[in-house]
Amino acid sequence: MYYIVETTKTFEQALIDLEKQVIDLGFGVMHTHDIGNTLRTKGQNFSENCKVLEVCQPAHANTVMSVDMRLNMALPCRISVYTEKGKTYIGMIKPENMLASLSDNVTLQSVAKEVEEKTMQMIDNAK
């Protein structure tokens, strides 16, 4: 269900390298959520770093929503860079499993498989 790798890179370097891989593999970063900072600015005692990149490949998103518009709620894909107990991780929820739980459409399964392979490659290359 999850794909998570540990990296020896700093949180900041892992984030920079992931952003580069997203672009190099034909996707775009639509938005970056700084969850760790948001929690701290809201008065929460949260000591870890956590940024979530919303990534998208427009042709794939178009295909998914053309088949089933409700699946817009599962888009875009999210890849997280975070720290936990002094270690840095890059991870995601696997798109193929997630989409399979929402639809049994063969076209969507094919798109999800391709997206999963690319996003795993992004994570591995950024590691």
PALUMVO-89612 format. One record per residue: residue number from 0; x, y, z of N, C-alpha, C, O in turn; chain. Coordinates in steps of 0.1 Angstrom, whole numbers, plus 2048, in hexadecimal, padded with zeros to 3 digits. Layout:
N
[dotor NUM [X Y Z] [X Y Z] [X Y Z] [X Y Z] 'A']
...
This chain:
127
[dotor 0 [808 7F4 800] [800 800 800] [809 80D 800] [805 816 7F9] 'A']
[dotor 1 [814 80C 807] [81D 818 808] [82A 814 800] [82E 809 7FF] 'A']
[dotor 2 [830 81F 7FB] [83E 81D 7F6] [846 828 7FD] [845 834 7FA] 'A']
[dotor 3 [84F 824 806] [857 82D 80E] [866 829 80D] [869 81D 80F] 'A']
[dotor 4 [86F 832 80B] [87D 82F 80B] [884 839 815] [87F 844 817] 'A']
[dotor 5 [88E 834 81C] [896 83C 824] [8A1 842 81C] [8A7 83B 813] 'A']
[dotor 6 [8A5 84E 81E] [8B1 854 818] [8BB 859 822] [8B7 85D 82D] 'A']
[dotor 7 [8C7 859 81E] [8D1 85F 826] [8D2 86E 824] [8DA 875 82B] 'A']
[dotor 8 [8CB 874 81B] [8CB 882 818] [8C4 88A 823] [8BC 884 82A] 'A']
[dotor 9 [8C7 896 823] [8C0 89F 82C] [8B1 8A0 827] [8AF 89E 81B] 'A']
[dotor 10 [8A9 8A5 830] [89B 8A7 82C] [89A 8B1 820] [894 8AF 816] 'A']
[dotor 11 [8A2 8BC 821] [8A2 8C6 817] [8A7 8C1 809] [8A1 8C4 7FF] 'A']
[dotor 12 [8B2 8B9 80A] [8B8 8B4 7FD] [8AF 8A9 7F7] [8AD 8A9 7EB] 'A']
[dotor 13 [8A9 8A1 7FF] [89F 897 7FA] [894 89E 7F3] [88F 89A 7E8] 'A']
[dotor 14 [88F 8A9 7F8] [884 8B0 7F2] [888 8B7 7E5] [880 8B6 7DB] 'A']
[dotor 15 [894 8BD 7E4] [899 8C3 7D8] [89A 8B8 7CD] [896 8BA 7C2] 'A']
[dotor 16 [8A0 8AD 7D1] [8A3 8A2 7C7] [895 89C 7C3] [894 898 7B7] 'A']
[dotor 17 [88C 89A 7CB] [87F 895 7C7] [878 89F 7BD] [873 89A 7B3] 'A']
[dotor 18 [878 8AB 7C0] [872 8B5 7B7] [878 8B4 7A9] [871 8B5 79F] 'A']
[dotor 19 [885 8B3 7A9] [88C 8B1 79C] [888 8A5 795] [885 8A5 789] 'A']
[dotor 20 [886 89A 79C] [882 88D 796] [874 88E 791] [871 888 786] 'A']
[dotor 21 [86B 894 798] [85D 896 793] [85D 89D 785] [856 898 77C] 'A']
[dotor 22 [865 8A7 784] [865 8AE 777] [86C 8A6 76C] [867 8A5 761] 'A']
[dotor 23 [878 8A0 770] [87F 898 766] [877 88C 761] [87A 888 756] 'A']
[dotor 24 [86E 887 769] [866 87C 764] [858 880 75E] [84F 877 75D] 'A']
[dotor 25 [857 88C 75B] [84B 891 753] [83F 895 75B] [834 896 756] 'A']
[dotor 26 [840 896 768] [835 89A 771] [838 8A9 775] [842 8AF 772] 'A']
[dotor 27 [82F 8AF 77C] [830 8BC 781] [82C 8BC 790] [824 8B4 795] 'A']
[dotor 28 [832 8C6 797] [82E 8C8 7A5] [824 8D2 7A5] [826 8DE 7A2] 'A']
[dotor 29 [818 8CE 7A9] [80D 8D8 7AA] [80D 8E0 7B6] [809 8EC 7B6] 'A']
[dotor 30 [811 8DA 7C1] [811 8E1 7CE] [81A 8DA 7D8] [81B 8CD 7D7] 'A']
[dotor 31 [81F 8E1 7E1] [827 8DA 7EC] [820 8DF 7F9] [81F 8EB 7FC] 'A']
[dotor 32 [81C 8D5 801] [817 8D8 80E] [822 8D6 819] [828 8CB 819] 'A']
[dotor 33 [824 8E0 820] [82E 8DF 82B] [826 8DC 838] [823 8E5 840] 'A']
[dotor 34 [823 8CF 83A] [81A 8CB 845] [821 8CE 853] [81B 8D2 85C] 'A']
[dotor 35 [82E 8CB 853] [835 8CD 860] [835 8DC 864] [832 8DE 870] 'A']
[dotor 36 [838 8E5 85B] [837 8F3 85F] [829 8F8 862] [827 900 86B] 'A']
[dotor 37 [81F 8F3 85A] [812 8F6 85D] [80D 8F2 86B] [807 8FA 872] 'A']
[dotor 38 [811 8E7 86F] [80E 8E2 87D] [814 8EB 887] [80E 8EF 891] 'A']
[dotor 39 [821 8EE 885] [828 8F7 88F] [822 905 88F] [821 90A 89A] 'A']
[dotor 40 [81E 90B 884] [818 918 884] [80A 918 88A] [805 923 88E] 'A']
[dotor 41 [804 90C 88B] [7F7 90B 892] [7F8 907 8A0] [7EF 903 8A7] 'A']
[dotor 42 [805 909 8A6] [807 907 8B4] [809 8F8 8B8] [809 8F5 8C4] 'A']
[dotor 43 [80B 8EF 8AF] [80E 8E1 8B2] [81C 8DF 8B4] [825 8E5 8AD] 'A']
[dotor 44 [81F 8D6 8BE] [82D 8D3 8C1] [831 8C7 8B7] [82F 8BB 8BB] 'A']
[dotor 45 [835 8CA 8AB] [838 8C0 8A1] [847 8C2 89D] [84A 8CD 897] 'A']
[dotor 46 [84F 8B9 8A0] [85E 8BB 89E] [863 8B5 891] [86F 8B8 88D] 'A']
[dotor 47 [85B 8AE 88A] [860 8A8 87D] [85D 8B1 871] [856 8BB 872] 'A']
[dotor 48 [864 8AE 866] [861 8B5 85A] [859 8AC 851] [85A 8A0 851] 'A']
[dotor 49 [850 8B2 84A] [847 8AB 841] [842 8B4 836] [83A 8BE 838] 'A']
[dotor 50 [846 8B1 829] [840 8B9 81E] [83B 8AE 814] [840 8A4 812] 'A']
[dotor 51 [82F 8B2 80F] [828 8A9 806] [827 8B0 7F8] [821 8BB 7F7] 'A']
[dotor 52 [82C 8AA 7EE] [82B 8AF 7E1] [81F 8A9 7DA] [81E 89D 7D9] 'A']
[dotor 53 [817 8B1 7D4] [80C 8AD 7CB] [812 8AD 7BD] [815 8B7 7B8] 'A']
[dotor 54 [813 8A1 7B7] [819 8A0 7AA] [80E 89A 7A0] [805 893 7A4] 'A']
[dotor 55 [810 89F 794] [806 89B 78A] [80C 89A 77C] [815 8A2 779] 'A']
[dotor 56 [807 891 774] [80A 890 766] [7FD 893 75F] [7F4 88A 75F] 'A']
[dotor 57 [7FB 89E 758] [7EE 8A2 753] [7E7 898 74A] [7DB 896 74B] 'A']
[dotor 58 [7EE 891 741] [7E7 887 739] [7E1 87C 741] [7D6 878 73E] 'A']
[dotor 59 [7E9 878 74B] [7E3 86D 754] [7D7 872 75C] [7CD 86B 75D] 'A']
[dotor 60 [7D8 87E 761] [7CD 884 769] [7C1 885 760] [7B5 882 764] 'A']
[dotor 61 [7C3 889 754] [7B8 88B 74A] [7B1 87D 747] [7A5 87C 747] 'A']
[dotor 62 [7B9 873 745] [7B4 866 743] [7AB 861 74E] [7A0 85C 74D] 'A']
[dotor 63 [7B1 862 75A] [7AA 85E 766] [79D 865 768] [792 85E 76A] 'A']
[dotor 64 [79C 872 766] [790 879 768] [786 878 75D] [77A 879 75F] 'A']
[dotor 65 [78B 875 751] [783 872 746] [77B 865 747] [770 863 743] 'A']
[dotor 66 [782 85B 74E] [77B 84E 750] [771 84F 75C] [766 84A 75B] 'A']
[dotor 67 [775 856 767] [76D 857 773] [770 864 77A] [77A 865 781] 'A']
[dotor 68 [768 86E 778] [76B 87B 77E] [76C 87B 78D] [772 884 793] 'A']
[dotor 69 [765 872 793] [766 871 7A2] [774 86F 7A7] [778 872 7B2] 'A']
[dotor 70 [77D 869 79E] [78A 866 7A3] [793 873 7A4] [79F 872 7A7] 'A']
[dotor 71 [78E 87E 7A0] [795 88B 7A3] [799 88C 7B2] [7A2 893 7B5] 'A']
[dotor 72 [791 885 7BA] [794 886 7C8] [7A0 87E 7CC] [7A5 87F 7D7] 'A']
[dotor 73 [7A5 876 7C3] [7B1 86E 7C6] [7BD 874 7BF] [7C8 86F 7C0] 'A']
[dotor 74 [7BB 87F 7B9] [7C6 886 7B2] [7C9 893 7B9] [7C1 898 7C0] 'A']
[dotor 75 [7D5 899 7B8] [7E1 893 7B1] [7E8 889 7BA] [7E4 887 7C6] 'A']
[dotor 76 [7F2 882 7B5] [7FA 879 7BD] [802 881 7C8] [806 88D 7C5] 'A']
[dotor 77 [804 87B 7D3] [80B 882 7DE] [818 87A 7E1] [817 86E 7E4] 'A']
[dotor 78 [823 881 7E2] [82F 87B 7E6] [835 883 7F2] [835 890 7F1] 'A']
[dotor 79 [838 87C 7FC] [83C 883 809] [84B 882 80B] [851 877 809] 'A']
[dotor 80 [851 88C 810] [85F 88C 816] [85D 890 824] [857 89A 827] 'A']
[dotor 81 [862 887 82D] [860 88A 83B] [86B 884 844] [873 87B 83F] 'A']
[dotor 82 [86C 889 850] [876 884 859] [86E 87D 864] [863 880 868] 'A']
[dotor 83 [875 873 86A] [870 86C 875] [87B 866 87D] [883 85E 879] 'A']
[dotor 84 [87C 86B 88A] [887 866 893] [895 867 88D] [89D 85E 88E] 'A']
[dotor 85 [898 873 887] [8A5 875 881] [8A8 870 873] [8B3 871 86E] 'A']
[dotor 86 [89E 869 86D] [8A0 863 860] [897 86A 856] [88C 870 85A] 'A']
[dotor 87 [89B 86B 849] [893 871 83F] [88E 866 836] [895 85D 832] 'A']
[dotor 88 [881 868 832] [87A 85E 82A] [873 865 81E] [86F 871 81F] 'A']
[dotor 89 [871 85E 813] [869 862 808] [85F 857 806] [863 84C 805] 'A']
[dotor 90 [852 85B 804] [848 850 803] [83B 855 7FD] [839 861 7FB] 'A']
[dotor 91 [833 84B 7FA] [826 84E 7F4] [81D 842 7F7] [821 837 7FB] 'A']
[dotor 92 [810 844 7F5] [806 839 7F4] [806 835 7E6] [805 83D 7DD] 'A']
[dotor 93 [807 828 7E3] [808 823 7D6] [7FB 826 7CE] [7F1 822 7D2] 'A']
[dotor 94 [7FD 82D 7C3] [7F1 831 7BB] [7E9 825 7B5] [7DD 825 7B4] 'A']
[dotor 95 [7F0 81A 7B2] [7E9 80F 7AC] [7E0 808 7B6] [7D4 805 7B2] 'A']
[dotor 96 [7E4 806 7C2] [7DC 801 7CC] [7D0 80A 7D0] [7C5 805 7D1] 'A']
[dotor 97 [7D3 817 7D1] [7C9 820 7D4] [7BE 821 7C9] [7B2 820 7CD] 'A']
[dotor 98 [7C2 822 7BD] [7B8 823 7B2] [7B0 816 7B1] [7A4 816 7AE] 'A']
[dotor 99 [7B7 80B 7B3] [7B0 7FE 7B2] [7A5 7FD 7BC] [79B 7F6 7BA] 'A']
[dotor 100 [7A7 803 7C8] [79C 803 7D2] [790 80C 7CE] [786 80B 7D4] 'A']
[dotor 101 [792 815 7C5] [788 81E 7C1] [781 81A 7B3] [776 81E 7B1] 'A']
[dotor 102 [788 812 7AB] [783 80F 79E] [789 802 799] [795 7FF 79C] 'A']
[dotor 103 [781 7FA 791] [787 7EE 78B] [788 7F0 77C] [78A 7E7 774] 'A']
[dotor 104 [788 7FD 777] [789 800 769] [797 7FD 764] [7A1 801 76A] 'A']
[dotor 105 [798 7F5 759] [7A5 7F1 754] [7AE 7FC 750] [7BA 7FC 752] 'A']
[dotor 106 [7A8 806 74A] [7B0 812 745] [7B6 819 751] [7C2 81D 751] 'A']
[dotor 107 [7AE 81B 75C] [7B3 821 768] [7BE 819 76E] [7C8 81F 774] 'A']
[dotor 108 [7BD 80C 76F] [7C7 804 774] [7D4 805 76D] [7DF 805 773] 'A']
[dotor 109 [7D3 806 760] [7DF 808 758] [7E6 815 75A] [7F2 816 75C] 'A']
[dotor 110 [7DE 820 75B] [7E4 82D 75E] [7EA 82D 76C] [7F5 832 76E] 'A']
[dotor 111 [7E3 827 776] [7E8 827 784] [7F5 81F 784] [7FE 823 78C] 'A']
[dotor 112 [7F6 814 77D] [803 80C 77D] [80E 815 777] [819 815 77D] 'A']
[dotor 113 [80C 81C 76C] [816 824 766] [81A 830 770] [826 833 771] 'A']
[dotor 114 [810 836 776] [813 841 780] [81B 83C 78B] [825 842 790] 'A']
[dotor 115 [817 830 790] [81E 82A 79C] [82D 827 798] [836 82A 7A0] 'A']
[dotor 116 [82F 822 78D] [83D 81F 788] [845 82C 788] [851 82C 78C] 'A']
[dotor 117 [840 836 782] [847 843 781] [849 849 78E] [854 84F 791] 'A']
[dotor 118 [83F 849 797] [841 850 7A4] [84B 848 7AD] [852 84E 7B5] 'A']
[dotor 119 [84B 83B 7AC] [855 833 7B3] [863 836 7AE] [86C 837 7B5] 'A']
[dotor 120 [864 838 7A1] [871 83B 79B] [875 849 7A0] [881 84B 7A3] 'A']
[dotor 121 [86C 853 7A1] [870 860 7A6] [875 85E 7B4] [880 864 7B8] 'A']
[dotor 122 [86F 857 7BD] [873 855 7CA] [881 84E 7CB] [88A 852 7D2] 'A']
[dotor 123 [882 843 7C3] [88F 83C 7C3] [89A 845 7BE] [8A5 844 7C3] 'A']
[dotor 124 [898 84D 7B4] [8A2 855 7AE] [8A6 860 7B8] [8B1 865 7B8] 'A']
[dotor 125 [89C 865 7C0] [89F 870 7C9] [8A5 86B 7D6] [8AB 873 7DD] 'A']
[dotor 126 [8A4 85E 7D8] [8AA 858 7E4] [8B9 85A 7E5] [8BF 855 7EF] 'A']
